[in-house]
């Protein structure tokens, strides 16, 4: 038997240690929890996407009485950004979550489907996306979407000869 250990690097920051541009991005994600539509979970998520051209797009989770029809904040923001600027790479995304009482103390980490969509955006433009996950205690920075999705399924998986 062989074994493979897969590692993910997470850089942990305090808010004040981040560049001003990233602080702005995180604040935009935090603001967005107010516009979430989350009557079923009361778990309000905000996302902010920064493009290479400086454009900024925001989103939040949009729930539905038919639960699977809802969409996470990250995908709302990313799809919106990609729809407006289909040729412009995404530089960074920030995500924050609020329980109705407080922002989470430790960072919210994106669901598998959102990781998959971030990965598609990253591979589409061949540019890493910096991912910032907000918590009041600390902020996680992951240097690209691939780090968040080991053993990923991507475009080149479809092109492999078996
Ligand atoms: N949610 C997000 O919007 N992003 C995440 O990263 C995790 C989960 C939403 C989906 C649903 O509306 C609520 O949070 C509870 O799962």
Backbone and ligand atoms as CSV (ligand in chain L), in Angstrom:
chain,resi,resn,atom,element,x,y,z
A,1,UNK,N,N,0.844,-1.208,0.000
A,1,UNK,CA,C,0.000,0.000,0.000
A,1,UNK,C,C,0.872,1.248,0.000
A,2,UNK,N,N,0.485,2.194,-0.810
A,2,UNK,CA,C,1.132,3.508,-0.770
A,2,UNK,C,C,0.185,4.491,-0.113
A,3,UNK,N,N,0.736,5.590,0.288
A,3,UNK,CA,C,-0.113,6.618,0.898
A,3,UNK,C,C,0.292,7.972,0.365
A,4,UNK,N,N,-0.665,8.863,0.315
A,4,UNK,CA,C,-0.418,10.216,-0.146
A,4,UNK,C,C,-1.031,11.129,0.910
A,5,UNK,N,N,-0.275,12.055,1.447
A,5,UNK,CA,C,-0.845,12.990,2.418
A,5,UNK,C,C,-1.064,14.306,1.685
A,6,UNK,N,N,-2.284,14.813,1.728
A,6,UNK,CA,C,-2.609,16.048,1.016
A,6,UNK,C,C,-2.667,17.191,2.027
A,7,UNK,N,N,-2.006,18.290,1.697
A,7,UNK,CA,C,-1.941,19.387,2.657
A,7,UNK,C,C,-2.590,20.636,2.096
A,8,UNK,N,N,-3.194,21.410,2.968
A,8,UNK,CA,C,-3.751,22.706,2.592
A,8,UNK,C,C,-3.087,23.762,3.453
A,9,UNK,N,N,-2.528,24.778,2.801
A,9,UNK,CA,C,-1.901,25.843,3.580
A,9,UNK,C,C,-2.937,26.928,3.898
A,10,UNK,N,N,-3.075,27.234,5.173
A,10,UNK,CA,C,-3.990,28.301,5.602
A,10,UNK,C,C,-3.163,29.359,6.326
A,11,UNK,N,N,-3.140,30.575,5.794
A,11,UNK,CA,C,-2.452,31.679,6.473
A,11,UNK,C,C,-3.470,32.347,7.390
A,12,UNK,N,N,-3.086,32.574,8.624
A,12,UNK,CA,C,-4.046,33.098,9.604
A,12,UNK,C,C,-3.648,34.525,9.974
A,13,UNK,N,N,-4.579,35.438,9.752
A,13,UNK,CA,C,-4.320,36.867,9.971
A,13,UNK,C,C,-5.265,37.460,11.002
A,14,UNK,N,N,-4.816,38.557,11.599
A,14,UNK,CA,C,-5.739,39.463,12.283
A,14,UNK,C,C,-6.152,40.499,11.247
A,15,UNK,N,N,-7.340,41.063,11.422
A,15,UNK,CA,C,-7.870,42.009,10.437
A,15,UNK,C,C,-6.859,43.127,10.148
A,16,UNK,N,N,-6.240,43.662,11.203
A,16,UNK,CA,C,-5.350,44.820,11.046
A,16,UNK,C,C,-4.061,44.475,10.290
A,17,UNK,N,N,-3.765,43.200,10.149
A,17,UNK,CA,C,-2.549,42.793,9.422
A,17,UNK,C,C,-2.769,42.753,7.903
A,18,UNK,N,N,-4.017,42.858,7.473
A,18,UNK,CA,C,-4.319,42.715,6.044
A,18,UNK,C,C,-4.136,44.037,5.301
A,19,UNK,N,N,-3.851,43.938,3.986
A,19,UNK,CA,C,-3.739,45.140,3.149
A,19,UNK,C,C,-5.082,45.871,3.140
A,20,UNK,N,N,-5.066,47.218,3.022
A,20,UNK,CA,C,-6.313,47.985,3.028
A,20,UNK,C,C,-7.334,47.505,1.994
A,21,UNK,N,N,-6.840,47.123,0.796
A,21,UNK,CA,C,-7.754,46.669,-0.270
A,21,UNK,C,C,-8.521,45.411,0.172
A,22,UNK,N,N,-7.846,44.553,0.909
A,22,UNK,CA,C,-8.476,43.310,1.379
A,22,UNK,C,C,-9.399,43.617,2.558
A,23,UNK,N,N,-9.023,44.574,3.375
A,23,UNK,CA,C,-9.914,44.987,4.472
A,23,UNK,C,C,-11.236,45.501,3.904
A,24,UNK,N,N,-11.147,46.276,2.823
A,24,UNK,CA,C,-12.363,46.793,2.174
A,24,UNK,C,C,-13.211,45.631,1.666
A,25,UNK,N,N,-12.549,44.657,1.043
A,25,UNK,CA,C,-13.268,43.500,0.483
A,25,UNK,C,C,-13.995,42.728,1.598
A,26,UNK,N,N,-13.310,42.530,2.706
A,26,UNK,CA,C,-13.924,41.809,3.827
A,26,UNK,C,C,-15.091,42.619,4.400
A,27,UNK,N,N,-14.908,43.915,4.506
A,27,UNK,CA,C,-16.018,44.737,5.025
A,27,UNK,C,C,-17.236,44.671,4.113
A,28,UNK,N,N,-17.002,44.598,2.806
A,28,UNK,CA,C,-18.123,44.469,1.849
A,28,UNK,C,C,-18.838,43.135,2.078
A,29,UNK,N,N,-18.072,42.076,2.275
A,29,UNK,CA,C,-18.689,40.750,2.523
A,29,UNK,C,C,-19.497,40.806,3.820
A,30,UNK,N,N,-18.950,41.467,4.847
A,30,UNK,CA,C,-19.659,41.566,6.134
A,30,UNK,C,C,-20.974,42.335,5.976
A,31,UNK,N,N,-20.911,43.446,5.239
A,31,UNK,CA,C,-22.130,44.259,5.023
A,31,UNK,C,C,-23.231,43.445,4.367
A,32,UNK,N,N,-22.814,42.525,3.481
A,32,UNK,CA,C,-23.781,41.789,2.675
A,32,UNK,C,C,-24.650,40.818,3.461
A,33,UNK,N,N,-24.257,40.467,4.670
A,33,UNK,CA,C,-25.104,39.535,5.427
A,33,UNK,C,C,-26.482,40.164,5.679
A,34,UNK,N,N,-26.526,41.486,5.721
A,34,UNK,CA,C,-27.810,42.171,5.957
A,34,UNK,C,C,-28.798,41.954,4.818
A,35,UNK,N,N,-28.278,41.708,3.618
A,35,UNK,CA,C,-29.167,41.532,2.459
A,35,UNK,C,C,-29.445,40.069,2.141
A,36,UNK,N,N,-28.924,39.168,2.980
A,36,UNK,CA,C,-29.155,37.738,2.728
A,36,UNK,C,C,-30.650,37.448,2.844
A,37,UNK,N,N,-31.088,36.436,2.093
A,37,UNK,CA,C,-32.461,35.943,2.258
A,37,UNK,C,C,-32.327,34.546,2.849
A,38,UNK,N,N,-32.407,34.468,4.181
A,38,UNK,CA,C,-32.124,33.196,4.864
A,38,UNK,C,C,-33.175,32.905,5.935
A,39,UNK,N,N,-34.472,32.903,5.545
A,39,UNK,CA,C,-35.515,32.700,6.550
A,39,UNK,C,C,-35.550,31.274,7.104
A,40,UNK,N,N,-34.920,30.328,6.400
A,40,UNK,CA,C,-34.997,28.929,6.837
A,40,UNK,C,C,-33.856,28.554,7.773
A,41,UNK,N,N,-32.654,29.024,7.468
A,41,UNK,CA,C,-31.502,28.666,8.309
A,41,UNK,C,C,-31.137,29.778,9.288
A,42,UNK,N,N,-31.524,31.017,8.978
A,42,UNK,CA,C,-31.051,32.174,9.753
A,42,UNK,C,C,-29.536,32.262,9.781
A,43,UNK,N,N,-28.894,31.593,8.878
A,43,UNK,CA,C,-27.440,31.647,8.763
A,43,UNK,C,C,-27.168,32.552,7.568
A,44,UNK,N,N,-26.701,33.742,7.863
A,44,UNK,CA,C,-26.604,34.771,6.819
A,44,UNK,C,C,-25.164,34.886,6.353
A,45,UNK,N,N,-24.983,34.713,5.056
A,45,UNK,CA,C,-23.618,34.710,4.506
A,45,UNK,C,C,-23.481,35.837,3.481
A,46,UNK,N,N,-22.346,36.525,3.543
A,46,UNK,CA,C,-22.040,37.575,2.571
A,46,UNK,C,C,-20.748,37.236,1.853
A,47,UNK,N,N,-20.673,37.597,0.587
A,47,UNK,CA,C,-19.447,37.366,-0.188
A,47,UNK,C,C,-19.137,38.603,-1.010
A,48,UNK,N,N,-17.856,38.870,-1.195
A,48,UNK,CA,C,-17.430,39.987,-2.055
A,48,UNK,C,C,-16.295,39.486,-2.939
A,49,UNK,N,N,-16.391,39.815,-4.216
A,49,UNK,CA,C,-15.453,39.327,-5.223
A,49,UNK,C,C,-14.726,40.521,-5.833
A,50,UNK,N,N,-13.403,40.447,-5.854
A,50,UNK,CA,C,-12.596,41.511,-6.461
A,50,UNK,C,C,-11.996,40.988,-7.757
A,51,UNK,N,N,-12.230,41.716,-8.859
A,51,UNK,CA,C,-11.679,41.299,-10.153
A,51,UNK,C,C,-10.329,41.963,-10.386
A,52,UNK,N,N,-9.596,41.434,-11.345
A,52,UNK,CA,C,-8.266,41.995,-11.669
A,52,UNK,C,C,-8.375,43.441,-12.149
A,53,UNK,N,N,-9.512,43.836,-12.692
A,53,UNK,CA,C,-9.677,45.218,-13.163
A,53,UNK,C,C,-10.172,46.148,-12.048
A,54,UNK,N,N,-10.251,45.640,-10.821
A,54,UNK,CA,C,-10.655,46.490,-9.683
A,54,UNK,C,C,-12.153,46.474,-9.412
A,55,UNK,N,N,-12.939,45.902,-10.329
A,55,UNK,CA,C,-14.399,45.857,-10.108
A,55,UNK,C,C,-14.702,44.935,-8.926
A,56,UNK,N,N,-15.738,45.315,-8.187
A,56,UNK,CA,C,-16.097,44.555,-6.985
A,56,UNK,C,C,-17.568,44.154,-7.070
A,57,UNK,N,N,-17.828,42.894,-6.819
A,57,UNK,CA,C,-19.205,42.379,-6.852
A,57,UNK,C,C,-19.521,41.715,-5.525
A,58,UNK,N,N,-20.768,41.869,-5.108
A,58,UNK,CA,C,-21.146,41.266,-3.827
A,58,UNK,C,C,-22.318,40.314,-4.023
A,59,UNK,N,N,-22.502,39.448,-3.028
A,59,UNK,CA,C,-23.633,38.524,-3.065
A,59,UNK,C,C,-23.914,38.041,-1.658
A,60,UNK,N,N,-25.001,37.320,-1.525
A,60,UNK,CA,C,-25.368,36.758,-0.218
A,60,UNK,C,C,-26.219,35.523,-0.477
A,61,UNK,N,N,-26.445,34.710,0.572
A,61,UNK,CA,C,-27.206,33.487,0.320
A,61,UNK,C,C,-28.675,33.799,0.083
A,62,UNK,N,N,-29.240,33.045,-0.841
A,62,UNK,CA,C,-30.629,33.211,-1.267
A,62,UNK,C,C,-31.325,31.868,-1.101
A,63,UNK,N,N,-32.126,31.760,-0.039
A,63,UNK,CA,C,-32.770,30.477,0.256
A,63,UNK,C,C,-34.127,30.357,-0.429
A,64,UNK,N,N,-34.690,29.156,-0.342
A,64,UNK,CA,C,-35.951,28.867,-1.017
A,64,UNK,C,C,-36.705,27.822,-0.209
A,65,UNK,N,N,-38.052,27.917,-0.225
A,65,UNK,CA,C,-38.877,26.926,0.470
A,65,UNK,C,C,-38.570,25.522,-0.062
A,66,UNK,N,N,-38.260,25.434,-1.352
A,66,UNK,CA,C,-37.736,24.175,-1.924
A,66,UNK,C,C,-36.226,24.260,-1.715
A,67,UNK,N,N,-35.746,23.742,-0.606
A,67,UNK,CA,C,-34.371,24.012,-0.146
A,67,UNK,C,C,-33.271,23.957,-1.209
A,68,UNK,N,N,-33.239,22.894,-2.040
A,68,UNK,CA,C,-32.115,22.822,-2.992
A,68,UNK,C,C,-32.128,23.934,-4.050
A,69,UNK,N,N,-33.227,24.656,-4.146
A,69,UNK,CA,C,-33.274,25.732,-5.138
A,69,UNK,C,C,-32.542,26.992,-4.679
A,70,UNK,N,N,-32.166,27.039,-3.414
A,70,UNK,CA,C,-31.428,28.205,-2.922
A,70,UNK,C,C,-29.993,28.184,-3.423
A,71,UNK,N,N,-29.269,29.274,-3.175
A,71,UNK,CA,C,-27.865,29.349,-3.604
A,71,UNK,C,C,-27.029,30.055,-2.546
A,72,UNK,N,N,-25.784,29.584,-2.389
A,72,UNK,CA,C,-24.849,30.176,-1.423
A,72,UNK,C,C,-24.359,31.539,-1.907
A,73,UNK,N,N,-23.925,32.323,-0.932
A,73,UNK,CA,C,-23.427,33.670,-1.191
A,73,UNK,C,C,-22.271,33.686,-2.197
A,74,UNK,N,N,-21.353,32.746,-2.038
A,74,UNK,CA,C,-20.155,32.729,-2.894
A,74,UNK,C,C,-20.527,32.563,-4.361
A,75,UNK,N,N,-21.480,31.649,-4.608
A,75,UNK,CA,C,-21.845,31.409,-6.009
A,75,UNK,C,C,-22.663,32.556,-6.578
A,76,UNK,N,N,-23.512,33.166,-5.750
A,76,UNK,CA,C,-24.264,34.339,-6.226
A,76,UNK,C,C,-23.264,35.397,-6.690
A,77,UNK,N,N,-22.265,35.691,-5.859
A,77,UNK,CA,C,-21.300,36.760,-6.169
A,77,UNK,C,C,-20.408,36.389,-7.357
A,78,UNK,N,N,-19.924,35.146,-7.366
A,78,UNK,CA,C,-19.000,34.750,-8.446
A,78,UNK,C,C,-19.690,34.680,-9.799
A,79,UNK,N,N,-20.892,34.093,-9.811
A,79,UNK,CA,C,-21.603,33.992,-11.095
A,79,UNK,C,C,-21.962,35.390,-11.613
A,80,UNK,N,N,-22.332,36.255,-10.699
A,80,UNK,CA,C,-22.667,37.631,-11.098
A,80,UNK,C,C,-21.439,38.310,-11.700
A,81,UNK,N,N,-20.301,38.186,-11.011
A,81,UNK,CA,C,-19.060,38.812,-11.496
A,81,UNK,C,C,-18.678,38.240,-12.869
A,82,UNK,N,N,-18.733,36.913,-12.989
A,82,UNK,CA,C,-18.341,36.279,-14.260
A,82,UNK,C,C,-19.322,36.624,-15.383
A,83,UNK,N,N,-20.577,36.846,-15.020
A,83,UNK,CA,C,-21.575,37.213,-16.037
A,83,UNK,C,C,-21.336,38.635,-16.551
A,84,UNK,N,N,-20.890,39.522,-15.656
A,84,UNK,CA,C,-20.666,40.908,-16.075
A,84,UNK,C,C,-19.343,41.076,-16.814
A,85,UNK,N,N,-18.327,40.350,-16.342
A,85,UNK,CA,C,-16.971,40.488,-16.920
A,85,UNK,C,C,-16.413,39.112,-17.272
A,86,UNK,N,N,-16.927,38.507,-18.359
A,86,UNK,CA,C,-16.519,37.139,-18.686
A,86,UNK,C,C,-15.049,36.990,-19.063
A,87,UNK,N,N,-14.372,38.104,-19.347
A,87,UNK,CA,C,-12.952,38.007,-19.751
A,87,UNK,C,C,-11.993,38.393,-18.631
A,88,UNK,N,N,-12.514,38.789,-17.475
A,88,UNK,CA,C,-11.628,39.346,-16.445
A,88,UNK,C,C,-11.449,38.366,-15.280
A,89,UNK,N,N,-10.191,38.003,-15.003
A,89,UNK,CA,C,-9.943,37.058,-13.904
A,89,UNK,C,C,-10.376,37.602,-12.556
A,90,UNK,N,N,-10.708,36.683,-11.673
A,90,UNK,CA,C,-11.055,37.034,-10.289
A,90,UNK,C,C,-9.760,37.039,-9.482
A,91,UNK,N,N,-9.545,38.108,-8.734
A,91,UNK,CA,C,-8.316,38.209,-7.915
A,91,UNK,C,C,-8.521,37.628,-6.526
A,92,UNK,N,N,-9.674,37.974,-5.932
A,92,UNK,CA,C,-9.882,37.557,-4.539
A,92,UNK,C,C,-11.366,37.463,-4.236
A,93,UNK,N,N,-11.673,36.641,-3.225
A,93,UNK,CA,C,-13.047,36.574,-2.717
A,93,UNK,C,C,-12.979,36.596,-1.185
A,94,UNK,N,N,-13.903,37.321,-0.578
A,94,UNK,CA,C,-14.007,37.340,0.891
A,94,UNK,C,C,-15.391,36.837,1.271
A,95,UNK,N,N,-15.452,36.098,2.375
A,95,UNK,CA,C,-16.714,35.500,2.822
A,95,UNK,C,C,-16.870,35.736,4.320
A,96,UNK,N,N,-18.080,36.125,4.732
A,96,UNK,CA,C,-18.364,36.326,6.159
A,96,UNK,C,C,-19.730,35.735,6.452
A,97,UNK,N,N,-19.924,35.253,7.672
A,97,UNK,CA,C,-21.234,34.691,8.022
A,97,UNK,C,C,-21.688,35.214,9.378
A,98,UNK,N,N,-23.011,35.317,9.524
A,98,UNK,CA,C,-23.637,35.879,10.721
A,98,UNK,C,C,-24.760,34.951,11.139
A,99,UNK,N,N,-24.843,34.688,12.417
A,99,UNK,CA,C,-25.844,33.709,12.886
A,99,UNK,C,C,-27.197,34.356,13.200
A,100,UNK,N,N,-27.286,35.672,13.010
A,100,UNK,CA,C,-28.487,36.391,13.450
A,100,UNK,C,C,-28.144,37.203,14.684
A,101,UNK,N,N,-27.198,36.705,15.490
A,101,UNK,CA,C,-26.737,37.438,16.678
A,101,UNK,C,C,-25.345,38.041,16.465
A,102,UNK,N,N,-24.477,37.234,15.897
A,102,UNK,CA,C,-23.064,37.640,15.778
A,102,UNK,C,C,-22.455,37.132,14.478
A,103,UNK,N,N,-21.373,37.809,14.086
A,103,UNK,CA,C,-20.516,37.191,13.059
A,103,UNK,C,C,-19.860,35.978,13.712
A,104,UNK,N,N,-19.538,34.989,12.910
A,104,UNK,CA,C,-18.893,33.798,13.455
A,104,UNK,C,C,-17.529,34.163,14.055
A,105,UNK,N,N,-17.196,33.548,15.174
A,105,UNK,CA,C,-15.902,33.814,15.808
A,105,UNK,C,C,-14.776,33.221,14.952
A,106,UNK,N,N,-15.009,32.007,14.416
A,106,UNK,CA,C,-14.000,31.363,13.570
A,106,UNK,C,C,-14.529,31.278,12.149
A,107,UNK,N,N,-13.631,31.406,11.172
A,107,UNK,CA,C,-14.059,31.596,9.786
A,107,UNK,C,C,-15.049,30.562,9.271
A,108,UNK,N,N,-15.984,31.063,8.471
A,108,UNK,CA,C,-16.898,30.185,7.747
A,108,UNK,C,C,-16.094,29.598,6.590
A,109,UNK,N,N,-16.212,28.296,6.378
A,109,UNK,CA,C,-15.475,27.674,5.263
A,109,UNK,C,C,-16.494,27.220,4.214
A,110,UNK,N,N,-16.229,27.520,2.958
A,110,UNK,CA,C,-17.223,27.306,1.899
A,110,UNK,C,C,-17.598,25.843,1.681
A,111,UNK,N,N,-18.819,25.635,1.249
A,111,UNK,CA,C,-19.305,24.282,0.978
A,111,UNK,C,C,-18.610,23.719,-0.261
A,112,UNK,N,N,-18.753,22.436,-0.465
A,112,UNK,CA,C,-18.095,21.759,-1.584
A,112,UNK,C,C,-18.480,22.332,-2.939
A,113,UNK,N,N,-19.761,22.654,-3.118
A,113,UNK,CA,C,-20.194,23.174,-4.422
A,113,UNK,C,C,-19.551,24.533,-4.696
A,114,UNK,N,N,-19.432,25.355,-3.672
A,114,UNK,CA,C,-18.809,26.670,-3.866
A,114,UNK,C,C,-17.322,26.520,-4.154
A,115,UNK,N,N,-16.677,25.562,-3.514
A,115,UNK,CA,C,-15.253,25.303,-3.792
A,115,UNK,C,C,-15.091,24.900,-5.258
A,116,UNK,N,N,-16.010,24.073,-5.724
A,116,UNK,CA,C,-15.959,23.602,-7.108
A,116,UNK,C,C,-16.118,24.776,-8.083
A,117,UNK,N,N,-17.016,25.691,-7.755
A,117,UNK,CA,C,-17.242,26.859,-8.634
A,117,UNK,C,C,-16.035,27.803,-8.584
A,118,UNK,N,N,-15.451,27.979,-7.403
A,118,UNK,CA,C,-14.231,28.814,-7.309
A,118,UNK,C,C,-13.122,28.203,-8.155
A,119,UNK,N,N,-13.007,26.865,-8.083
A,119,UNK,CA,C,-11.975,26.160,-8.844
A,119,UNK,C,C,-12.187,26.350,-10.346
A,120,UNK,N,N,-13.432,26.281,-10.785
A,120,UNK,CA,C,-13.727,26.464,-12.214
A,120,UNK,C,C,-13.312,27.864,-12.657
A,121,UNK,N,N,-13.604,28.867,-11.832
A,121,UNK,CA,C,-13.253,30.252,-12.174
A,121,UNK,C,C,-11.732,30.398,-12.234
A,122,UNK,N,N,-11.074,29.774,-11.285
A,122,UNK,CA,C,-9.610,29.844,-11.235
A,122,UNK,C,C,-8.972,29.179,-12.466
A,123,UNK,N,N,-9.476,28.006,-12.838
A,123,UNK,CA,C,-8.873,27.294,-13.973
A,123,UNK,C,C,-9.264,27.977,-15.288
A,124,UNK,N,N,-10.471,28.527,-15.317
A,124,UNK,CA,C,-10.941,29.216,-16.524
A,124,UNK,C,C,-10.012,30.360,-16.905
A,125,UNK,N,N,-9.591,31.122,-15.898
A,125,UNK,CA,C,-8.736,32.287,-16.167
A,125,UNK,C,C,-7.249,31.994,-15.938
A,126,UNK,N,N,-6.961,30.781,-15.470
A,126,UNK,CA,C,-5.573,30.403,-15.157
A,126,UNK,C,C,-4.903,31.406,-14.232
A,127,UNK,N,N,-5.653,31.879,-13.254
A,127,UNK,CA,C,-5.127,32.829,-12.255
A,127,UNK,C,C,-5.637,32.403,-10.884
A,128,UNK,N,N,-4.725,32.282,-9.914
A,128,UNK,CA,C,-5.173,31.876,-8.575
A,128,UNK,C,C,-6.101,32.916,-7.957
A,129,UNK,N,N,-7.066,32.432,-7.197
A,129,UNK,CA,C,-7.979,33.335,-6.474
A,129,UNK,C,C,-7.583,33.307,-5.002
A,130,UNK,N,N,-7.275,34.465,-4.440
A,130,UNK,CA,C,-7.017,34.548,-3.001
A,130,UNK,C,C,-8.347,34.488,-2.275
A,131,UNK,N,N,-8.415,33.601,-1.297
A,131,UNK,CA,C,-9.684,33.388,-0.584
A,131,UNK,C,C,-9.516,33.838,0.863
A,132,UNK,N,N,-10.381,34.744,1.304
A,132,UNK,CA,C,-10.331,35.258,2.674
A,132,UNK,C,C,-11.617,34.865,3.394
A,133,UNK,N,N,-11.466,34.116,4.480
A,133,UNK,CA,C,-12.616,33.628,5.240
A,133,UNK,C,C,-12.619,34.363,6.573
A,134,UNK,N,N,-13.682,35.113,6.800
A,134,UNK,CA,C,-13.702,36.015,7.960
A,134,UNK,C,C,-14.249,35.351,9.216
A,135,UNK,N,N,-13.572,35.583,10.335
A,135,UNK,CA,C,-14.085,35.282,11.673
A,135,UNK,C,C,-13.675,36.447,12.553
A,136,UNK,N,N,-14.408,36.692,13.628
A,136,UNK,CA,C,-14.044,37.837,14.477
A,136,UNK,C,C,-12.702,37.583,15.182
A,137,UNK,N,N,-12.390,36.297,15.438
A,137,UNK,CA,C,-11.129,35.961,16.115
A,137,UNK,C,C,-9.929,35.982,15.168
A,138,UNK,N,N,-10.167,35.577,13.932
A,138,UNK,CA,C,-9.056,35.524,12.961
A,138,UNK,C,C,-9.631,35.385,11.554
A,139,UNK,N,N,-8.757,35.632,10.592
A,139,UNK,CA,C,-9.134,35.501,9.181
A,139,UNK,C,C,-8.237,34.453,8.544
A,140,UNK,N,N,-8.861,33.524,7.827
A,140,UNK,CA,C,-8.077,32.525,7.100
A,140,UNK,C,C,-7.858,33.036,5.680
A,141,UNK,N,N,-6.627,32.903,5.230
A,141,UNK,CA,C,-6.308,33.229,3.837
A,141,UNK,C,C,-5.811,31.954,3.172
A,142,UNK,N,N,-6.468,31.561,2.103
A,142,UNK,CA,C,-6.040,30.395,1.329
A,142,UNK,C,C,-5.616,30.932,-0.036
A,143,UNK,N,N,-4.463,30.488,-0.509
A,143,UNK,CA,C,-3.826,31.154,-1.649
A,143,UNK,C,C,-4.442,30.830,-3.005
A,144,UNK,N,N,-5.235,29.796,-3.066
A,144,UNK,CA,C,-5.937,29.489,-4.321
A,144,UNK,C,C,-7.043,28.473,-4.048
A,145,UNK,N,N,-7.957,28.368,-5.009
A,145,UNK,CA,C,-9.114,27.491,-4.821
A,145,UNK,C,C,-8.697,26.018,-4.847
A,146,UNK,N,N,-7.639,25.703,-5.603
A,146,UNK,CA,C,-7.184,24.317,-5.702
A,146,UNK,C,C,-6.803,23.773,-4.318
A,147,UNK,N,N,-6.233,24.661,-3.481
A,147,UNK,CA,C,-5.857,24.238,-2.115
A,147,UNK,C,C,-7.071,23.771,-1.315
A,148,UNK,N,N,-8.217,24.342,-1.634
A,148,UNK,CA,C,-9.436,24.015,-0.890
A,148,UNK,C,C,-10.106,22.743,-1.396
A,149,UNK,N,N,-9.602,22.238,-2.498
A,149,UNK,CA,C,-10.266,21.083,-3.106
A,149,UNK,C,C,-9.238,20.062,-3.590
A,150,UNK,N,N,-8.652,19.321,-2.634
A,150,UNK,CA,C,-7.709,18.288,-3.053
A,150,UNK,C,C,-8.445,17.183,-3.825
A,151,UNK,N,N,-7.739,16.462,-4.640
A,151,UNK,CA,C,-8.327,15.394,-5.474
A,151,UNK,C,C,-9.530,15.926,-6.255
A,152,UNK,N,N,-9.308,17.082,-6.840
A,152,UNK,CA,C,-10.417,17.781,-7.507
A,152,UNK,C,C,-10.757,17.181,-8.877
A,153,UNK,N,N,-11.976,17.464,-9.275
A,153,UNK,CA,C,-12.422,17.132,-10.632
A,153,UNK,C,C,-12.461,18.435,-11.409
A,154,UNK,N,N,-11.718,18.495,-12.496
A,154,UNK,CA,C,-11.643,19.757,-13.241
A,154,UNK,C,C,-11.573,19.480,-14.734
A,155,UNK,N,N,-11.455,20.572,-15.509
A,155,UNK,CA,C,-11.478,20.455,-16.967
A,155,UNK,C,C,-10.524,19.362,-17.463
A,156,UNK,N,N,-9.307,19.379,-16.922
A,156,UNK,CA,C,-8.335,18.405,-17.440
A,156,UNK,C,C,-8.684,16.961,-17.059
A,157,UNK,N,N,-9.534,16.775,-16.037
A,157,UNK,CA,C,-9.974,15.416,-15.699
A,157,UNK,C,C,-10.792,14.841,-16.863
A,158,UNK,N,N,-11.516,15.700,-17.554
A,158,UNK,CA,C,-12.349,15.264,-18.681
A,158,UNK,C,C,-11.513,14.893,-19.895
A,159,UNK,N,N,-10.300,15.449,-19.920
A,159,UNK,CA,C,-9.456,15.272,-21.107
A,159,UNK,C,C,-8.494,14.108,-20.975
A,160,UNK,N,N,-8.473,13.484,-19.775
A,160,UNK,CA,C,-7.548,12.358,-19.579
A,160,UNK,C,C,-7.916,11.159,-20.421
A,161,UNK,N,N,-6.898,10.498,-20.958
A,161,UNK,CA,C,-7.143,9.227,-21.664
A,161,UNK,C,C,-7.088,8.094,-20.666
A,162,UNK,N,N,-8.096,7.268,-20.687
A,162,UNK,CA,C,-8.089,6.148,-19.733
A,162,UNK,C,C,-7.694,4.873,-20.444
L,1,LIG,N1,N,-24.134,29.021,2.887
L,1,LIG,C1,C,-23.471,29.941,2.135
L,1,LIG,O1,O,-24.079,30.864,1.584
L,1,LIG,N2,N,-22.150,29.811,2.004
L,1,LIG,C2,C,-21.384,28.896,2.646
L,1,LIG,O2,O,-20.175,28.889,2.479
L,1,LIG,C3,C,-22.014,27.919,3.543
L,1,LIG,C4,C,-23.499,27.883,3.517
L,1,LIG,C5,C,-25.577,29.180,3.079
L,1,LIG,C6,C,-26.442,28.165,2.403
L,1,LIG,C7,C,-27.685,28.236,3.255
L,1,LIG,O3,O,-28.480,29.327,2.824
L,1,LIG,C8,C,-27.174,28.571,4.639
L,1,LIG,O4,O,-25.863,29.095,4.447
L,1,LIG,C9,C,-27.126,27.391,5.587
L,1,LIG,O5,O,-26.465,26.319,5.012
